[in-house]
């Protein structure tokens, strides 16, 4: 049966007196609970933010947090016990087992049992993963799929056009997001926002039993061979990459000492610039979509709040890196050579510039001037978007897929101008840290 609120009550009518009032309220709304005595709902949970239409809480489900939102058709705990805390779930989401907190899951997102999705994750339509997936501060665009036994924190992944043509992270894959110098300015950008939102790009494939060392930039259409650990960038995409293991003689390691930071700084700039572009997309596209008939715009409000938190997280990690430059410079001044002794002065100049100019860099990243970038292209795109909505209805994926090439080009041009404006503004403050590609 689809909802079975009254029937669900009758299944456990004899034990009704032992059920918490928060559980009883949801049963009365129509939430189906095959074993209501094994369901825990915190008293702070607002029943008005949980749909009764087709929602199922299997035994072992725990729901907590005043911010929790659960839309129609969602099922929790279908494979194993599940805990959901302060998450916002769209329609027909399936979280089959595990722990999920302070994250957003758009329509038809899904995860297998044993998942641990911590704060700051934004999982868009029909994206998800298999069993035992670990995420934090991760953004998955529609259809992106993670295999099993995957650790993919601090990543953005786009690419693909459908559930049959999607970006894939193979099983037993890891994104290395923590350095020996104990910093996490290591987020990796796989694909990008300006093209990724149009759902027309070739998928990215990261082969199983492999890894990616952040911060990296990888382009659409790239394949990283199974068993490879990739340590570089390939933002142009469209190639098969084969990484290897680190070999060679042991080298001295001096905690706190950095070498050439240009690649690390450049990749952080572009990652944050893409998040700022995504914020513009949510402000002008997602939040202007017709609201859910039952839950209103609460899902989009939650998604935007999560995105704001993701931007703040990345700026904070970037700030931590800038502050660590003081230690690195002090070590270098004591005679410890950076990784390129022949470029000692140039490398120290990069680090000094980042440390001294950080307040100006942070101001560039937080002044919200990106809202004025690409306005002409934005207005043209939004005009086409409104026409597509009128013709196609409210399904976001269907609307975006229906756009003609001219409309998609306008949207990509708008968001590209946002990314470029942010990057150029920051790089003007720290020119010595600009990575020049050959």
C-alpha positions in Angstrom: 0.0 0.0 0.0 1.2 3.5 -0.7 0.8 5.4 2.5 -1.4 3.4 4.9 -1.5 5.9 7.8 -4.5 4.3 9.6 -3.5 0.8 8.7 0.0 1.5 10.0 -1.6 2.6 13.3 -3.7 -0.6 13.5 -0.6 -2.7 13.0 0.7 -1.6 16.4 -2.6 -0.4 18.0 -1.9 -2.5 21.1 1.4 -0.7 21.7 0.1 2.7 20.8 0.4 4.0 24.3 4.2 3.4 24.3 4.7 5.4 21.1 6.1 8.9 21.3 3.7 11.7 20.3 6.0 12.7 17.5 5.7 9.3 16.0 1.9 9.3 16.4 1.6 12.6 14.7 3.3 11.3 11.6 1.3 8.1 11.6 -1.8 10.3 11.6 -0.5 12.2 8.6 -0.2 9.0 6.7 3.5 8.2 7.0 3.8 4.4 6.7 5.7 2.7 9.5 5.7 -1.1 9.3 7.3 -1.2 12.7 6.4 2.1 14.4 7.8 1.0 17.8 11.2 0.8 16.1 11.0 4.4 14.8 12.4 7.4 16.6 11.3 11.0 15.8 12.8 13.8 17.9 10.3 16.2 19.6 11.9 19.1 17.7 11.0 17.7 14.3 8.2 19.8 12.7 5.5 17.4 11.4 4.4 20.0 8.9 7.8 19.6 7.2 7.2 15.8 6.7 4.9 14.7 4.0 2.4 11.9 4.6 2.1 11.0 0.9 4.0 7.8 0.1 6.6 8.4 2.8 7.9 5.2 4.5 9.9 5.0 7.7 11.2 1.4 8.0 12.1 -0.1 11.4 15.3 1.4 12.7 14.7 4.9 11.3 15.7 7.8 13.5 14.7 11.4 12.4 16.0 14.4 14.3 16.5 18.2 13.8 14.2 21.1 13.5 15.5 21.8 9.9 14.5 18.3 8.7 12.3 18.3 5.6 11.0 15.1 4.0 9.0 15.3 0.8 6.4 12.9 -0.8 7.5 9.5 -1.8 10.7 9.3 0.2 11.7 6.0 1.8 14.1 5.7 4.8 15.8 2.6 6.0 14.9 0.1 3.3 18.1 -1.9 3.8 19.4 -1.1 7.3 18.8 1.3 10.1 19.1 5.0 9.1 19.6 8.3 11.0 18.6 11.6 9.4 19.4 14.9 11.2 18.6 18.3 9.8 18.5 17.2 6.2 16.2 18.4 3.5 14.9 15.6 1.2 13.1 16.1 -2.1 10.5 13.8 -3.6 11.1 10.0 -4.0 14.5 10.1 -2.2 15.8 6.7 -1.0 18.2 6.7 1.9 18.5 2.9 2.5 20.7 2.9 5.6 23.4 4.9 7.3 23.9 8.4 8.8 22.9 11.6 7.1 23.2 15.1 8.6 23.0 18.7 7.5 22.8 18.0 3.8 20.3 18.3 0.9 19.0 15.6 -1.4 17.0 16.6 -4.4 14.4 14.5 -6.1 15.2 10.8 -6.6 18.6 11.0 -5.0 19.6 7.7 -3.4 22.2 6.0 -1.2 22.7 2.4 -0.2 23.2 1.1 3.3 26.2 2.1 5.5 26.5 5.5 3.9 27.8 8.4 6.0 26.9 11.8 4.5 28.0 14.6 6.8 27.4 18.3 6.7 27.6 20.5 3.6 26.6 18.0 0.9 24.3 18.9 -2.0 23.1 15.9 -3.9 21.1 16.9 -7.0 18.5 14.9 -8.9 19.0 11.2 -9.4 22.5 11.3 -8.0 23.8 9.1 -5.2 25.9 6.1 -4.3 26.1 2.4 -3.3 26.8 1.0 0.1 29.4 2.4 2.5 29.9 5.8 0.9 31.5 8.6 2.9 30.9 12.2 2.0 31.4 15.6 3.5 31.3 19.0 1.8 30.5 17.2 -1.5 28.4 18.4 -4.4 27.0 15.9 -6.9 25.2 17.2 -10.0 22.3 15.2 -11.5 22.9 11.5 -12.3 26.5 11.4 -10.8 27.0 8.0 -9.2 29.4 6.7 -6.6 30.2 3.0 -6.3 30.6 1.2 -3.0 33.3 1.7 -0.4 34.0 5.2 -1.6 35.4 8.2 0.3 34.7 11.3 -1.7 34.8 14.3 0.7 35.5 17.9 -0.5 34.6 17.3 -4.2 32.4 18.7 -6.9 31.4 16.3 -9.6 29.3 17.0 -12.8 28.9 15.4 -16.2 26.6 13.2 -18.0 23.1 13.5 -19.5 21.0 10.8 -17.9 20.9 7.8 -15.6 22.3 5.8 -18.5 25.0 8.3 -19.3 26.4 9.6 -16.0 29.7 10.5 -14.3 30.9 7.5 -12.2 33.3 7.0 -9.3 34.3 3.4 -9.2 34.2 1.3 -6.0 37.0 1.5 -3.4 37.9 5.0 -4.6 39.3 7.8 -2.4 39.7 11.5 -2.7 42.8 12.4 -0.7 41.8 15.7 1.0 44.2 16.0 3.9 47.8 16.9 3.7 50.8 16.1 5.9 50.8 19.8 6.8 47.3 19.3 8.2 45.4 21.5 5.9 42.3 20.9 3.8 42.5 23.5 1.1 42.2 20.5 -1.2 38.8 20.5 -2.8 38.8 19.0 -6.3 36.7 20.3 -9.2 35.6 17.5 -11.6 33.8 19.2 -14.5 32.5 22.7 -13.8 29.3 24.6 -13.1 28.8 26.7 -16.3 28.7 23.7 -18.6 27.6 21.1 -16.0 24.3 22.7 -15.2 23.2 22.3 -18.9 23.3 18.5 -18.6 25.0 18.1 -22.0 28.6 17.3 -21.2 30.4 14.0 -21.5 30.6 12.0 -18.2 33.8 11.7 -16.1 34.9 8.3 -15.1 37.2 7.5 -12.1 38.1 3.9 -12.2 37.8 1.7 -9.1 40.5 0.9 -6.6 42.0 4.3 -7.3 42.4 7.8 -5.9 42.7 11.5 -6.7 45.0 13.8 -4.7 43.3 17.1 -4.1 43.1 19.9 -5.0 42.7 18.9 -8.6 40.8 20.1 -11.7 39.6 17.4 -14.1 37.7 18.1 -17.3 34.5 16.6 -18.7 35.0 13.4 -20.7 38.2 12.4 -18.7 38.7 8.7 -17.8 41.2 7.9 -15.0 42.1 4.2 -15.3 41.2 1.8 -12.5 43.9 1.3 -9.9 45.5 4.7 -10.6 46.3 7.5 -8.1 46.2 10.7 -10.1 48.1 13.7 -8.7 47.7 16.4 -11.3 45.2 18.4 -13.2 43.6 17.8 -16.6 41.0 20.6 -17.0 40.7 20.2 -20.8 39.3 16.7 -20.4 38.6 14.0 -22.9 41.6 11.8 -22.2 42.5 8.5 -20.5 44.8 9.2 -17.6 46.9 6.6 -15.9 48.5 7.5 -12.6 51.0 5.5 -10.6 52.5 5.1 -7.2 55.2 7.4 -5.8 58.6 5.8 -6.1 62.2 6.9 -5.7 64.5 7.6 -2.8 63.2 8.9 0.5 63.4 12.6 1.0 63.4 14.8 4.1 60.1 16.0 5.2 59.8 19.2 7.3 56.4 19.7 8.8 55.0 23.2 8.0 57.3 23.8 5.1 55.6 24.5 1.8 57.0 24.6 -1.7 55.6 26.2 -4.8 51.9 27.0 -4.0 50.7 28.3 -7.3 48.8 25.2 -8.4 47.2 24.8 -5.0 46.2 28.5 -4.8 44.9 28.6 -8.4 42.7 25.5 -7.9 41.2 26.9 -4.7 40.3 30.1 -6.5 38.6 28.2 -9.4 36.7 25.9 -7.0 35.3 28.8 -5.0 34.5 30.7 -8.2 32.5 27.8 -9.4 30.6 27.6 -6.1 29.8 31.3 -6.4 28.5 30.7 -9.9 26.4 27.9 -8.6 24.9 30.2 -6.0 23.9 32.5 -8.9 22.3 29.6 -10.6 20.3 28.7 -7.5 19.3 32.3 -6.9 18.1 33.0 -10.4 17.0 29.5 -11.6 16.3 27.1 -8.8 14.6 29.5 -6.4 12.5 30.9 -9.2 11.0 27.5 -10.1 7.5 26.8 -9.0 7.4 25.7 -5.4 6.5 22.2 -4.3 2.7 22.0 -3.9 3.0 20.6 -0.4 6.3 21.8 1.0 6.6 25.2 -0.8 10.1 26.4 -1.4 11.6 25.0 1.8 13.8 22.5 -0.2 15.3 25.3 -2.3 15.9 27.5 0.8 17.7 24.5 2.4 19.8 23.9 -0.7 20.8 27.6 -0.9 21.7 27.6 2.8 23.8 24.4 2.3 25.6 26.1 -0.7 26.3 29.2 1.4 27.8 26.9 4.0 29.9 25.2 1.4 31.3 28.5 0.2 32.1 29.6 3.7 33.9 26.3 4.3 36.1 26.6 1.3 37.0 30.2 2.1 37.9 29.2 5.7 40.1 26.3 4.5 41.8 28.7 2.0 42.3 31.2 4.9 43.9 28.5 7.0 46.4 27.8 4.1 47.3 31.5 3.9 47.9 31.6 7.7 50.2 28.6 7.5 52.5 30.6 5.2 53.9 32.4 8.2 55.3 29.1 9.6 56.6 28.0 6.2 58.4 31.4 5.7 60.0 31.2 9.1 61.3 27.7 8.4 62.7 28.8 5.0 64.4 31.8 6.6 66.1 29.4 9.0 67.7 27.7 6.1 65.3 24.9 5.2 64.9 24.8 1.4 61.5 24.6 -0.3 60.9 21.8 -2.7 62.7 23.8 -5.4 65.9 25.2 -3.9 66.8 26.8 -7.2 63.6 28.9 -7.0 63.8 29.7 -3.3 63.2 33.4 -3.5 60.4 33.1 -6.0 58.6 30.5 -3.8 59.0 32.5 -0.7 57.6 35.5 -2.6 54.5 33.5 -3.5 54.0 32.5 0.2 54.6 36.0 1.5 52.2 37.5 -1.0 49.4 35.0 -0.1 49.9 35.7 3.6 50.0 39.5 3.3 47.3 39.9 0.7 44.8 37.4 2.2 42.4 40.1 3.6 42.1 41.6 0.1 41.6 38.1 -1.4 38.9 37.3 1.1 37.2 40.6 0.4 37.2 39.7 -3.3 35.6 36.3 -2.6 32.9 37.7 -0.3 31.9 41.0 -1.9 29.1 39.4 -4.0 30.0 41.4 -7.1 29.7 38.3 -9.1 26.0 39.0 -9.2 26.6 41.7 -11.8 28.7 39.5 -14.1 27.2 38.3 -17.3 23.9 40.1 -16.9 23.1 40.3 -20.6 23.6 36.6 -21.1 21.8 35.9 -17.9 18.7 37.8 -19.0 18.6 36.1 -22.3 18.9 32.7 -20.7 16.2 33.4 -18.2 13.8 34.5 -20.9 14.4 31.2 -22.7 14.0 29.3 -19.3 10.6 30.8 -18.6 9.4 29.8 -22.1 10.7 26.3 -21.5 8.9 26.0 -18.2 5.7 27.1 -19.8 6.0 24.4 -22.4 7.5 21.6 -20.3 6.1 22.0 -16.8 7.9 22.1 -13.5 10.4 19.1 -13.8 13.8 20.8 -13.7 15.6 18.1 -15.6 13.0 18.0 -18.4 13.1 21.8 -18.7 16.9 22.1 -18.9 17.1 19.2 -21.5 14.5 21.0 -23.6 16.5 24.1 -24.0 17.8 24.8 -27.5 21.6 25.2 -28.2 21.3 29.0 -28.2 19.7 29.1 -24.8 22.2 26.7 -23.3 25.0 28.8 -24.8 23.6 31.9 -23.1 23.4 30.1 -19.7 26.9 28.8 -20.0 28.2 32.2 -21.1 26.6 33.9 -18.1 28.1 31.5 -15.5 31.4 31.5 -17.2 31.6 35.2 -16.9 30.8 34.8 -13.2 33.7 32.3 -12.7 36.1 34.4 -14.8 35.2 37.6 -13.0 35.8 36.1 -9.5 39.0 34.4 -10.6 40.4 37.5 -12.3 39.6 39.7 -9.3 41.4 37.4 -6.8 44.4 36.8 -9.1 44.9 40.5 -9.5 45.5 40.6 -5.7 48.1 37.8 -5.7 49.7 37.7 -9.2 52.8 35.8 -8.0 50.5 33.0 -7.1 48.9 32.7 -10.5 49.7 29.4 -12.2 50.8 29.9 -15.8 50.0 26.9 -18.0 52.4 26.1 -20.8 
